[in-house]
């Protein structure tokens, strides 16, 4: 992967963690999570995209994202294009594979 990494590839703790389903309120750094380095989040404008499309997004807490909301994120990323679109599409591959029957995933901020 170009923008994201897995738990095994993680170096440090400055990541936003994309977790399958609803967060249980205590578990971090799950093996099946997708991680986005904080620097990449800011540089690509990913954080700005999340704030624009998810009014409840909090970069320092947990944010649940439904399939419908993710589709809106994908649509806006396509409109913006560039590396931001590439990063969102990279996440989309994981999200579609990992969600299965789950109705949402959770982004855990710093």
NORQUIVEN-V973241 format. One line per field, one symbol per residue. ss: DSSP state (h for helix, s for strand, l for the rest). phi: phi as a letter, one per 40 degrees, with the letter a starting at -180 (. if undefined). psi: psi as a letter, one per 30 degrees, with the letter a starting at -180 (. if undefined). A space follows every 50 residues. Layout:
BEGIN
ss=???
phi=???
psi=???
END
This chain:
BEGIN
ss=lllsslhhhlllllsssssslllllllllllllsssshhhhhhhlhhhhh hhhllllllllssssshhhhhhhhhhhhhhlhhhhhhhhhhhhhhhhhhl lllsssssll
phi=.cbbabdcccbgbcbbbcbcgcccgacbfccccbbbddccdcccgccccc cccbdccbcbacbcbcdcccccccccccccggcccdcccccddcdccccf cccabbcbcc
psi=keellleffkjagilkkjkkakkggfklhkfglkkjkeeeeeefgeeeee eefjfgkjfgakjkkleeeeeeeeeeeeeeaafeeeeeeeeeeeeeeeec fkfllkkja.
END
